[in-house]
Amino acid sequence: MKILLAAAEMAPFAKAGGLADVAASLPKALRRLGHDARVILPRYGFIDPGRYDLQVRHEALPVPAGIGDQAARIYEGHLDDVPVYFVDNRYYFGNRSRIYGHSIEAFQFAFFCRAVAEFVIQGDFQPDVIHANDWHTGLLPVLVNDTLKDHAAFRNMAAVFTIHNLAYQGAVPPEILDFARIDRRVFHHRGVEYYGQVNCMKAGIVYADMINTVSPRYAVEIQNPTFGEGLDGVLRSRSERLWGILNGVDYDRYDPASDPSIRANYNIVNRSGKAVCKAALQQELGLRVAPSTMLIGIVSRMVDQKGFDLVDESAEVWSHMDIQFAVTGSGQKEHELTFLRIFDESPDVRGQIGFDTMLAQRIYAGADALLMPSRFEPCGLGQLIAMRYGTVPIVRATGGLADTVKEFHPRHGEGTGFTFERYDSDAMLAAIRHARFVFDHKPMWQRLVVNCMAADYSWGREACMYVDLYEAARLWAEVPLRV
């Protein structure tokens, strides 16, 4: 198959979260299976064509969007053997120093969706499947299966839509349809309309041939009101087309045996380098260099979803547990300020506000455990990367965290981490105390570390499931869509 994956971000070119890693690693895995997978994303102002050796593919691609026709320059580059296209427009992307949070964000991504469609029409790559990701590309399935359905380029094409995080939906005024040259006939309660607005997430869900989320449990959770973010009814109505497929991790990129960003390399057989990484991390952050003190890492966006209210409630208790914390992340100001306060109050909690990719790698390698107390978690990549590095996850059992982290049972030596169900600080502290108990019994802890490193969350099996998803979408695409 020929697959074009459209996303707002892709590592290493532009990254704000896990979507960037998926956009980079899934096409690579699909190509290993023999499929022609390619990626298209915006060329933000901070993506330097010279640095990444990007070549101009279309100098002025006409894009029917906005007031009058716009034009986009299309660059082409590569990530390993994956062709990558970049939609460039000076007004919408050229002066952007970050991916999200702009006042014209909705129009920015509507322009991107329309440019992707025009690229398919006028380019020489004719995909069998367009794979859209999250609300930023939610209008693409509308273009494929409604606005441009009768165009020869789209007649036999399927649209897949992946929900990476249902909480972010892109609700915007209906004028966005006029901007993207989408007929307002789609603006009704069974279509893209949601409380008088265009809901881009709903648009992707309703108009895609197949939908998936990034873990099986999250696919079930979002069909009930607690996690459905107001769209649970829409998702239940399309449940026969909704799959849950776990994210994978690029094991070529995340490999403690060859990672150049960590102090010492190691593997599942010879793990001595991990102790070197721990001592180096403690020293770097100004923590006591103490091999026998448990070091817990936090690598995260600092937003409400991630459970930082539990961290705030528990901070005073940590000082009596002989536990250290290494932190990197950024996000909501109140959570950043919480950690700055904790840094001031506790000599055993250190880190950096402002996400640092290289520091994150050193935390994955040097910490003994990784804490992820999420309120909800579609999949989570942190726990998967941590296990790859022999760092034991301590997580709340929700979404993809519940799918990937199995409670460790010391008597049988089985499991890959520590979990808690209730969303409260006492439950989280109980899981940390359990982890600390096992950590103090070194043979038991080393068995757990081996279990983590032996777990396989590479893309092999999940990429095959995406192939099945694409095939199912192509079958559904033959059935007229009734909205």
C-alpha positions, 0 to 999 in steps of 0.5 A: 500500500501507499500511505500518506501520514499527515501530522502537526509534528514529527521528530526530530523536525518539530516535537511537542509530544508523543505524536511526533515520535509516532509520526517518525517511527510508525512509517519507518516500521511500515516501510520495513513491512514493504509499504510505501509510507510517507509523512507530510507536516507543516514547515514551521519557521524553526525548521531550517531547510539547510540543516535537514537538506530539504529540497523544493518539490513544488515552488508554488502549489495552488491552495484554494483556502482563505480569501483568494487562492493561496500558495504553498511551497512543498519541500521534500526531505527524508528521515532514514528511508522515509520521504517527508514533505513539508507544507510551507507558507510564510503567513501560516507557518513561516514566522512560527517559533513554536507548534501550538498556541497561536491566535490563528491556529485553527486557520493554520491547520485548516490551510495545512489540510487543504494543502495536503489535499491539493498536494495529492491532486497535483503531485505524483504520489497517489496514496491508497490511504491518508492517515490523519492524526488528531484535531489538527488534521481532522478536516482531512477526512471531510475533504477526502470523503465529502468535499473532494470525494468525486475527484479522480484522485480521491475516488478509491482512497481511504481515510484513517483518523487516529485519536492521540488525545481526545481532550484537545478537539479544535472547536472553532467557528463555522467560518473555518469551513468557508476558509477551507472551501468545505461546503457547509452541508457538513455543518449539522449535528451528525456532521462536524457541528458541536454546540454551534462550532466546528469540532475538528476532532469530531470531524475526523471521527465522523468522516474517516473510514476507520478510527483508532486510538493509541491503546486498547483500553483508551478505545474502551474508556472514551466510549463512556462519559468519564473519558469521552470528553463530550464525544462518547456518544459519537464514538459509540455510534462508530464503535464498529470502526473504532480500534485500539492499537498501542503505540510502539517505540523506535528501538533503534533510537531508544537503545541504552546499548548505543545511545550517545546521549547517556554517560555509559552504555549498557544492555540487559546482560551487562547492566553495570553502565546503569549505575554509572548513569545514575551517579552522573545524573545525581551529580549533574542535578546537584543531588547526593550521589547515593547508589542506595537511595532510590532515584525516581524520574519525572519526564512529562508535559506539566499539565492537569492530565498528568497528575501533578496535583497528586505530586503537589499533595505528596511532596512533603511526605517524600522528605521522610522516605529517603527518595530522590526525584529528577525532573524535566518538563514544561506546561501549565504555569501553576504546575511549573511553579509547584516544582520550582517551589519543591526545588526550593524546599527539598534538596532531594528534588532537582531538575529543569523546568523547560523540556530538555530532550537530552536531559530526558534521555539521561533521566530514562537511563539514570533513574531507578523508576519513572513516575506517571500518575496520570489522570488519564493516558491515551497511551504514554511513551514514557513508560515504554522508553523507561522499560527499554532503559531498565527504569521501572514505571510507577503508574496509575492504571489507566489507558495505555499505562494499564495496557503496558505496565503489569504489577510486579509480584515479588513472590513469582518474580513476574511483572514490569512495574507498580500500579495504583487504581484510585486517583488520589495521593495516598494510592500513589504513595502506596505504590511508591512505598511498594516500589521502595520496598522492592528496591531495597531487596536488590536481587528482587529489584534486578529481576524486575529490571530484567523484566522491564528490559525484556518487554518488547514494545517495538513497532513490529506487531503494532505496525502489522495491526496498522496494516490491518487497519488500513485494509479495513479502511479500504473496504469501508471506503467502498461503502457510501458514507452516510452522515 
